[in-house]
Amino acid sequence: MQDAVMESPAEMPGFFVFAEG
């Protein structure tokens, strides 16, 4: 999951934060 977020964090910034913690 983290990989997908890292690929395009700008696409879903909210998800990026949730995935981080």
C-alpha positions in Angstrom: 0.0 0.0 0.0 2.8 2.4 0.9 4.4 1.9 -2.5 1.2 3.0 -4.3 1.0 6.1 -2.1 4.6 6.9 -2.7 4.1 6.6 -6.4 1.6 9.4 -6.5 1.2 11.1 -3.1 -0.2 14.2 -4.7 -3.1 12.3 -6.1 -4.3 11.4 -2.6 -2.6 13.5 0.1 -5.2 12.5 2.7 -4.4 8.9 2.2 -0.7 9.5 2.4 -1.1 11.0 5.9 -3.3 8.1 7.0 -0.8 5.5 5.6 2.1 7.2 7.5 0.3 6.9 10.8 
